[in-house]
C-alpha cells in the first residue's frame, strides 16, 4: 500500500511524522494489520543518538499502539564513509513484522 503522503505534495512539508503514522494506522486499508515488532537502524555520523534512543522507542511504540519491548532502535555510523560519514545526510532501515 503506497501513496499515503506523496513527497510532491507541499501540504506534507514539515509534517509531524508521528501524526502521519497514526493516520496510516487508522486507514481502512491497514486497520486489520497489527505490528508485532519493529527493528529500526539509523545511520548517521552526527548527532549521536544514544541519548534519544529510549525516547524514540517510546514514541514509536505509542504511535504504533504496541509495547516498548516490541520496538528496537539502533544507531550506527559509517566511520566517516559515504554521505552519512561526510555528514551530508542520515539514512535509516526498518523491518516490521505484521500479522492479521
N, C-alpha and C positions, 0 to 999 in steps of 0.2 A: 504494500500500500504506500503510495507516494503522493507527492503533490500537495501536502498539507500547507506548507508555508514557503512558496517559491522565493528564491533569493532575488528574483527580478521584481518583486512587489515591494515598493518603498514603504508600504504600511508596516512591514516587519523589521525595518531598520531600527536597531537598538531595542528590540523587544526583549522582554524578560523570558529567557528560555525555559524556566521552570513553569511559568504560566502557559507557555506553548505546549509543553509536555503534558500538563494537566488537561488542556483542550483535546489533545490527541487521545488521551485515555478515556475521555467522555464521548468520543466519536462512536457512533453505532457500528462502524466497520471494525473496531478493535475492542469493543466493550466485552466481548466474550473471551478475550485472551487475558491471561494472568502472567505477570513477570515472576518467574521462580527465582532467578538470580541475575545479577549484573556484574560484569567484570570490566572495569574501565582502566585503561593505561593512558596517561598523559605524558607526552614527550616535550620537554622544554628545558632549555639551559637555565633560564631565569623566568619567573621568580621560583624560588624554592617553595614547593607546595606542601611539604610535610606539616607545617603549622596549620594548614587549612584542610587536611585530609579528612579528619573526623567530621568537620562541619559539612564538607562536600558529601560524605556518606549519609549523614543525617538528612540533608536537604534532598538528595536523590531518593532516599527511602521514603520520605514524606510525600514527595511528588508522585512517586510510583505506587504509593499506598502499600508498601511492604516493610518488613523488619530491617533494621540496620544491618543485621547479620547476613542478609541476603545481598548486600552491596559491597563490592570490593573496589577500592580506588587506589591505584598505584601511580607513582610518578617516576620518571627516569630522565636521563639526559642522553645526548649522543656524543658526549665527550668532545664538544666543540666541532663536530662534523655536521655537514648539511645545513639547511636553512634554519633548523632548530638550534644547532650549535652556534651559528652566527647570530643568533637572537633576532632573526628576521620573522619568526613565527613560531607557533605551537601546533603540534598535531596530537590527535587522540585516536585511540582504537577502543571499540566497545563490543563486547559479546554479551548477548542477552538470551537466556533460556526462557522460552514461552511455553505455556500449556493452555489447553482449553478447559 
